[in-house]
């Protein structure tokens, strides 16, 4: 069963619209968007511990930062985040126009954002681990312009 949920966020709570309730009544699309918002909040706060807590542990992870080669494996991905978050000149990101799709125990959030005024397109993949949504994929790419 697939659910789509859309929202706007720049960190913090992510509003959402559309049907996306599981049998337990919890809106999984809203839950995924909330974790996605915590990801960007950790990025903007340069909070490595918070970032680390959001990433999957049992599921293999991958990450593609703008201009970087693909990184695979939790150690390589978390090392990249530590380097990025320790960079005092790393600009903040403003995220938005996010849409979540939940399929069983996996979810994808597609969105747009700005880093230092430059537009990016983003995809974040999530998986349920021990009842918590965790990131297993982050991909951000520069784009010519946001529509």
N, CA, C and O of each residue as an XYZ file, in Angstrom:
588
protein
N       0.832     -1.171      0.000
C       0.000      0.000      0.000
C       0.881      1.240      0.000
O       1.802      1.338      0.811
N       0.620      2.178     -0.886
C       1.421      3.380     -1.009
C       0.637      4.577     -0.514
O      -0.567      4.682     -0.748
N       1.316      5.474      0.167
C       0.703      6.687      0.679
C       1.560      7.866      0.274
O       2.786      7.807      0.358
N       0.924      8.929     -0.163
C       1.643     10.160     -0.466
C       1.237     11.225      0.527
O       0.055     11.380      0.836
N       2.214     11.957      1.025
C       1.970     13.047      1.956
C       2.863     14.197      1.545
O       4.053     14.002      1.299
N       2.305     15.393      1.468
C       3.099     16.546      1.082
C       3.163     17.526      2.222
O       2.242     17.608      3.036
N       4.271     18.286      2.285
C       4.416     19.289      3.329
C       5.522     20.260      2.986
O       6.261     20.056      2.024
N       5.636     21.304      3.761
C       6.703     22.292      3.635
C       7.419     22.333      4.965
O       6.779     22.323      6.016
N       8.746     22.379      4.934
C       9.480     22.507      6.192
C      10.828     23.134      5.941
O      11.348     23.121      4.825
N      11.379     23.682      6.998
C      12.758     24.160      6.934
C      13.495     23.678      8.165
O      14.622     24.105      8.416
N      12.900     22.823      8.913
C      13.391     22.185     10.131
C      12.276     22.286     11.146
O      11.508     23.248     11.154
N      12.195     21.291     11.996
C      11.123     21.272     12.979
C       9.972     20.446     12.458
O      10.190     19.453     11.764
N       8.753     20.833     12.776
C       7.582     20.049     12.429
C       7.227     20.236     10.970
O       7.291     21.349     10.447
N       6.854     19.157     10.313
C       6.520     19.204      8.904
C       5.028     18.970      8.716
O       4.554     17.861      8.961
N       4.270     19.983      8.286
C       2.863     19.769      8.035
C       2.675     18.835      6.855
O       3.542     18.750      5.985
N       1.561     18.139      6.817
C       1.330     17.190      5.743
C      -0.146     17.162      5.388
O      -0.996     17.585      6.173
N      -0.438     16.663      4.205
C      -1.803     16.553      3.727
C      -1.988     15.193      3.088
O      -1.023     14.583      2.629
N      -3.203     14.721      3.055
C      -3.512     13.503      2.321
C      -3.674     12.308      3.218
O      -3.232     12.318      4.367
N      -4.321     11.251      2.689
C      -4.539     10.041      3.468
C      -3.252      9.264      3.613
O      -2.578      8.978      2.623
N      -2.906      8.921      4.837
C      -1.668      8.188      5.051
C      -1.664      7.506      6.404
O      -0.619      7.439      7.051
N      -2.786      7.004      6.844
C      -2.856      6.379      8.163
C      -2.686      4.877      8.038
O      -3.260      4.250      7.148
N      -1.898      4.307      8.932
C      -1.750      2.857      8.939
C      -2.856      2.259      9.800
O      -3.690      2.993     10.330
N      -2.873      0.936      9.946
C      -3.923      0.259     10.701
C      -3.953      0.715     12.144
O      -5.015      0.685     12.766
N      -2.819      1.139     12.704
C      -2.765      1.607     14.076
C      -3.240      3.037     14.229
O      -3.318      3.537     15.351
N      -3.558      3.706     13.140
C      -4.081      5.055     13.190
C      -3.013      6.128     13.130
O      -3.342      7.305     12.981
N      -1.742      5.761     13.240
C      -0.688      6.779     13.176
C      -0.419      7.118     11.722
O      -0.330      6.233     10.872
N      -0.295      8.376     11.453
C      -0.020      8.820     10.101
C       1.465      8.636      9.815
O       2.294      9.418     10.279
N       1.795      7.600      9.049
C       3.198      7.287      8.780
C       3.862      8.327      7.892
O       5.054      8.596      8.044
N       3.111      8.916      6.968
C       3.683      9.970      6.139
C       4.109     11.159      6.971
O       5.179     11.723      6.743
N       3.288     11.548      7.931
C       3.636     12.652      8.827
C       4.842     12.275      9.674
O       5.725     13.102      9.903
N       4.885     11.020     10.145
C       6.020     10.563     10.958
C       7.318     10.627     10.159
O       8.347     11.051     10.685
N       7.279     10.212      8.904
C       8.474     10.247      8.051
C       8.893     11.694      7.801
O      10.081     12.009      7.870
N       7.944     12.572      7.513
C       8.282     13.984      7.301
C       8.871     14.607      8.560
O       9.732     15.482      8.468
N       8.424     14.175      9.726
C       8.987     14.694     10.983
C      10.444     14.270     11.143
O      11.278     15.068     11.572
N      10.755     13.024     10.802
C      12.146     12.564     10.878
C      12.978     13.301      9.829
O      14.116     13.685     10.098
N      12.418     13.498      8.647
C      13.105     14.256      7.604
C      13.433     15.672      8.092
O      14.525     16.180      7.838
N      12.492     16.300      8.787
C      12.722     17.642      9.337
C      13.821     17.612     10.394
O      14.616     18.547     10.487
N      13.872     16.535     11.198
C      14.945     16.420     12.202
C      16.306     16.269     11.527
O      17.314     16.740     12.054
N      16.341     15.620     10.373
C      17.576     15.493      9.603
C      18.103     16.886      9.239
O      19.279     17.181      9.454
N      17.240     17.737      8.691
C      17.678     19.076      8.311
C      17.964     19.951      9.527
O      18.831     20.823      9.465
N      17.263     19.738     10.615
C      17.554     20.481     11.856
C      18.937     20.109     12.373
O      19.691     20.982     12.803
N      19.280     18.815     12.336
C      20.608     18.373     12.767
C      21.682     18.966     11.858
O      22.737     19.390     12.332
N      21.416     18.994     10.563
C      22.353     19.583      9.612
C      22.592     21.049      9.953
O      23.739     21.481     10.068
N      21.520     21.811     10.115
C      21.647     23.251     10.359
C      22.243     23.571     11.716
O      22.888     24.607     11.880
N      22.036     22.689     12.700
C      22.619     22.886     14.030
C      24.051     22.352     14.104
O      24.745     22.538     15.103
N      24.480     21.682     13.021
C      25.798     21.036     12.985
C      25.953     20.070     14.160
O      26.994     20.013     14.813
N      24.883     19.316     14.404
C      24.786     18.395     15.533
C      25.048     16.975     15.049
O      24.132     16.273     14.618
N      26.308     16.563     15.127
C      26.665     15.240     14.622
C      25.966     14.123     15.395
O      25.534     13.145     14.784
N      25.843     14.235     16.698
C      25.181     13.191     17.487
C      23.731     13.009     17.031
O      23.257     11.881     16.898
N      23.031     14.119     16.791
C      21.649     14.034     16.315
C      21.603     13.421     14.917
O      20.730     12.604     14.626
N      22.540     13.811     14.053
C      22.603     13.254     12.706
C      22.855     11.752     12.764
O      22.182     10.978     12.083
N      23.819     11.346     13.573
C      24.163      9.935     13.705
C      22.966      9.115     14.183
O      22.753      7.996     13.716
N      22.189      9.664     15.106
C      21.040      8.950     15.669
C      19.944      8.711     14.635
O      19.129      7.803     14.804
N      19.910      9.501     13.580
C      18.860      9.387     12.570
C      19.130      8.308     11.525
O      18.211      7.861     10.839
N      20.383      7.893     11.406
C      20.750      6.952     10.341
C      20.563      5.504     10.764
O      20.760      5.152     11.926
N      20.178      4.669      9.800
C      19.938      3.245     10.029
C      21.194      2.556     10.534
O      22.319      2.955     10.231
N      20.965      1.518     11.306
C      22.063      0.717     11.843
C      22.092     -0.685     11.242
O      23.164     -1.211     10.944
N      20.929     -1.285     11.064
C      20.856     -2.653     10.545
C      20.777     -2.682      9.015
O      21.193     -3.659      8.393
N      20.260     -1.645      8.423
C      20.076     -1.565      6.976
C      21.300     -0.898      6.344
O      21.779      0.110      6.864
N      21.813     -1.433      5.242
C      22.930     -0.769      4.554
C      22.534      0.650      4.142
O      21.400      0.882      3.723
N      23.466      1.595      4.261
C      23.177      2.996      3.948
C      24.060      3.492      2.812
O      25.124      2.938      2.534
N      23.583      4.563      2.158
C      24.334      5.202      1.077
C      24.021      6.692      1.088
O      22.981      7.122      1.586
N      24.942      7.467      0.531
C      24.783      8.920      0.538
C      25.498      9.512     -0.661
O      26.612      9.109     -0.997
N      24.841     10.484     -1.313
C      25.473     11.236     -2.391
C      25.268     12.711     -2.079
O      24.162     13.241     -2.184
N      26.364     13.361     -1.692
C      26.354     14.797     -1.469
C      26.580     15.487     -2.816
O      27.206     14.903     -3.700
N      26.085     16.719     -2.991
C      26.316     17.411     -4.262
C      27.810     17.482     -4.600
O      28.620     17.946     -3.797
N      28.154     17.019     -5.789
C      29.540     17.075     -6.242
C      30.431     15.955     -5.735
O      31.605     15.895     -6.099
N      29.895     15.054     -4.892
C      30.683     13.953     -4.340
C      30.379     12.660     -5.093
O      29.340     12.535     -5.740
N      31.290     11.710     -5.001
C      31.011     10.352     -5.438
C      30.073      9.693     -4.435
O      29.934     10.154     -3.302
N      29.440      8.625     -4.860
C      28.538      7.884     -3.973
C      29.322      7.255     -2.831
O      30.395      6.686     -3.031
N      28.770      7.367     -1.646
C      29.354      6.736     -0.459
C      28.456      5.582     -0.032
O      27.233      5.716      0.004
N      29.070      4.450      0.291
C      28.304      3.297      0.742
C      28.878      2.794      2.052
O      30.092      2.787      2.255
N      27.986      2.374      2.941
C      28.395      1.862      4.240
C      28.290      2.936      5.303
O      28.594      4.104      5.063
N      27.861      2.525      6.466
C      27.597      3.479      7.542
C      28.857      4.250      7.954
O      28.788      5.454      8.198
N      29.995      3.573      8.033
C      31.222      4.262      8.450
C      31.579      5.397      7.496
O      31.862      6.511      7.936
N      31.568      5.125      6.198
C      31.917      6.153      5.213
C      30.908      7.293      5.219
O      31.284      8.463      5.137
N      29.620      6.950      5.317
C      28.575      7.977      5.309
C      28.683      8.860      6.548
O      28.614     10.084      6.438
N      28.853      8.260      7.721
C      28.906      9.072      8.938
C      30.199      9.891      9.001
O      30.201     10.997      9.541
N      31.288      9.362      8.460
C      32.526     10.149      8.394
C      32.307     11.385      7.528
O      32.801     12.466      7.850
N      31.566     11.228      6.428
C      31.300     12.385      5.568
C      30.474     13.433      6.301
O      30.738     14.629      6.179
N      29.476     12.992      7.059
C      28.656     13.948      7.810
C      29.479     14.645      8.889
O      29.300     15.837      9.139
N      30.367     13.912      9.519
C      31.194     14.545     10.541
C      32.054     15.642      9.915
O      32.171     16.734     10.471
N      32.653     15.355      8.766
C      33.468     16.360      8.074
C      32.642     17.573      7.665
O      33.080     18.711      7.837
N      31.460     17.338      7.130
C      30.594     18.435      6.698
C      30.166     19.283      7.891
O      30.244     20.511      7.845
N      29.718     18.634      8.950
C      29.193     19.364     10.104
C      30.286     20.076     10.894
O      30.002     21.053     11.587
N      31.517     19.610     10.806
C      32.634     20.284     11.479
C      33.168     21.472     10.683
O      33.965     22.252     11.203
N      32.744     21.617      9.445
C      33.221     22.703      8.592
C      32.548     24.008      9.030
O      31.335     24.146      8.879
N      33.306     24.962      9.566
C      32.695     26.204     10.049
C      32.091     27.048      8.922
O      31.270     27.926      9.185
N      32.483     26.793      7.679
C      31.948     27.560      6.560
C      30.803     26.858      5.839
O      30.314     27.350      4.823
N      30.377     25.715      6.358
C      29.265     24.987      5.735
C      27.983     25.799      5.905
O      27.560     26.056      7.032
N      27.358     26.206      4.792
C      26.123     26.987      4.913
C      24.949     26.115      5.358
O      24.980     24.891      5.236
N      23.925     26.771      5.870
C      22.702     26.069      6.256
C      21.909     25.713      5.015
O      22.144     26.243      3.929
N      20.967     24.803      5.200
C      20.083     24.402      4.119
C      18.654     24.771      4.497
O      18.238     24.603      5.644
N      17.922     25.266      3.534
C      16.487     25.509      3.689
C      15.796     24.461      2.826
O      15.986     24.429      1.610
N      15.002     23.614      3.448
C      14.332     22.552      2.706
C      12.853     22.874      2.567
O      12.302     23.658      3.339
N      12.221     22.266      1.581
C      10.797     22.494      1.394
C      10.242     21.696      0.240
O      10.937     20.898     -0.390
N       8.960     21.934     -0.022
C       8.247     21.253     -1.107
C       8.472     19.747     -1.043
O       8.758     19.109     -2.056
N       8.339     19.189      0.150
C       8.625     17.773      0.363
C       7.364     16.929      0.211
O       6.274     17.326      0.624
N       7.538     15.770     -0.384
C       6.457     14.802     -0.525
C       6.968     13.454     -0.054
O       8.032     12.999     -0.474
N       6.202     12.818      0.821
C       6.583     11.506      1.355
C       5.725     10.424      0.727
O       4.515     10.588      0.567
N       6.363      9.316      0.372
C       5.665      8.124     -0.080
C       6.074      6.987      0.838
O       7.261      6.699      0.989
N       5.091      6.342      1.448
C       5.344      5.237      2.367
C       4.824      3.953      1.729
O       3.673      3.883      1.298
N       5.690      2.936      1.676
C       5.320      1.627      1.148
C       5.779      0.604      2.167
O       6.959      0.258      2.223
N       4.853      0.124      2.967
C       5.201     -0.851      3.995
C       6.158     -0.256      5.008
O       5.846      0.734      5.670
N       7.335     -0.875      5.123
C       8.329     -0.433      6.098
C       9.436      0.403      5.460
O      10.528      0.529      6.013
N       9.144      0.967      4.301
C      10.097      1.857      3.625
C       9.366      3.126      3.202
O       8.156      3.115      2.976
N      10.117      4.217      3.098
C       9.535      5.488      2.690
C      10.584      6.307      1.958
O      11.787      6.140      2.159
N      10.096      7.197      1.103
C      10.961      8.111      0.372
C      10.383      9.508      0.501
O       9.175      9.706      0.370
N      11.257     10.480      0.761
C      10.869     11.888      0.761
C      11.653     12.577     -0.340
O      12.884     12.560     -0.348
N      10.924     13.184     -1.270
C      11.522     13.953     -2.354
C      11.245     15.419     -2.059
O      10.124     15.788     -1.710
N      12.265     16.248     -2.200
C      12.070     17.660     -1.901
C      13.020     18.550     -2.677
O      13.802     18.108     -3.519
N      12.910     19.818     -2.350
C      13.778     20.828     -2.935
C      14.380     21.629     -1.798
O      13.880     21.600     -0.674
N      15.443     22.338     -2.092
C      16.048     23.154     -1.057
C      16.988     24.179     -1.632
O      17.215     24.254     -2.840
N      17.529     24.968     -0.723
C      18.534     25.964     -1.075
C      19.704     25.820     -0.117
O      19.518     25.732      1.097
N      20.907     25.798     -0.667
C      22.135     25.826      0.126
C      22.908     27.052     -0.349
O      23.342     27.113     -1.499
N      23.075     28.020      0.537
C      23.750     29.276      0.201
C      23.145     29.909     -1.053
O      23.856     30.475     -1.883
N      21.828     29.803     -1.175
C      21.130     30.393     -2.309
C      21.114     29.549     -3.561
O      20.452     29.911     -4.534
N      21.827     28.427     -3.566
C      21.867     27.547     -4.737
C      20.812     26.451     -4.594
O      20.724     25.811     -3.547
N      20.011     26.230     -5.642
C      18.948     25.227     -5.553
C      19.486     23.795     -5.623
O      20.445     23.500     -6.336
N      18.837     22.925     -4.861
C      19.149     21.496     -4.885
C      17.845     20.706     -4.929
O      16.790     21.189     -4.517
N      17.942     19.501     -5.429
C      16.859     18.519     -5.349
C      17.343     17.423     -4.413
O      18.509     17.031     -4.456
N      16.447     16.931     -3.568
C      16.852     15.943     -2.569
C      15.935     14.719     -2.574
O      14.745     14.799     -2.879
N      16.533     13.603     -2.229
C      15.800     12.365     -1.994
C      16.356     11.756     -0.722
O      17.563     11.551     -0.598
N      15.477     11.470      0.219
C      15.874     10.780      1.455
C      15.056      9.510      1.564
O      13.829      9.537      1.465
N      15.745      8.392      1.768
C      15.090      7.103      1.937
C      15.082      6.712      3.403
O      16.057      6.930      4.122
N      13.969      6.131      3.839
C      13.782      5.745      5.232
C      13.337      4.299      5.316
O      12.700      3.768      4.406
N      13.689      3.673      6.434
C      13.277      2.303      6.709
C      12.905      2.217      8.184
O      13.494      2.898      9.023
N      11.926      1.377      8.490
C      11.572      1.165      9.891
C      12.557      0.192     10.523
O      12.706     -0.939     10.059
N      13.226      0.631     11.577
C      14.113     -0.226     12.361
C      13.672     -0.114     13.814
O      13.679      0.970     14.398
N      13.292     -1.245     14.384
C      12.857     -1.290     15.778
C      11.777     -0.243     16.061
O      11.783      0.405     17.108
N      10.857     -0.090     15.118
C       9.726      0.810     15.288
C      10.018      2.277     15.035
O       9.135      3.114     15.224
N      11.242      2.620     14.610
C      11.626      4.013     14.346
C      12.008      4.173     12.879
O      12.679      3.317     12.302
N      11.572      5.283     12.284
C      12.005      5.594     10.926
C      13.449      6.068     10.966
O      13.787      6.992     11.706
N      14.301      5.431     10.165
C      15.720      5.775     10.093
C      16.100      6.005      8.631
O      15.537      5.388      7.728
N      17.049      6.890      8.416
C      17.517      7.197      7.067
C      18.468      6.094      6.597
O      19.366      5.680      7.330
N      18.257      5.627      5.370
C      19.229      4.710      4.771
C      19.798      5.279      3.482
O      20.743      4.722      2.923
N      19.225      6.397      2.997
C      19.708      7.004      1.759
C      19.492      8.511      1.811
O      18.407      8.982      2.152
N      20.527      9.254      1.471
C      20.404     10.700      1.244
C      21.082     10.988     -0.076
O      22.217     10.574     -0.309
N      20.372     11.709     -0.948
C      20.932     12.109     -2.236
C      20.516     13.555     -2.477
O      19.326     13.870     -2.500
N      21.483     14.414     -2.652
C      21.229     15.826     -2.965
C      22.023     16.185     -4.215
O      23.208     15.874     -4.329
N      21.352     16.839     -5.138
C      21.999     17.234     -6.397
C      21.692     18.688     -6.696
O      20.581     19.163     -6.458
N      22.670     19.380     -7.212
C      22.462     20.738     -7.679
C      21.541     20.717     -8.885
O      21.580     19.794     -9.698
N      20.712     21.746     -8.988
C      19.849     21.892    -10.162
C      19.993     23.315    -10.678
O      20.399     24.217     -9.946
N      19.653     23.501    -11.950
C      19.804     24.821    -12.568
C      18.877     25.844    -11.901
O      19.287     26.977    -11.645
N      17.641     25.453    -11.621
C      16.673     26.365    -10.991
C      15.530     25.552    -10.406
O      15.211     24.467    -10.894
N      14.926     26.077     -9.370
C      13.760     25.436     -8.790
C      12.511     25.949     -9.511
O      12.386     27.143     -9.782
N      11.605     25.044     -9.813
C      10.341     25.456    -10.453
C       9.413     26.064     -9.428
O       8.302     26.471     -9.766
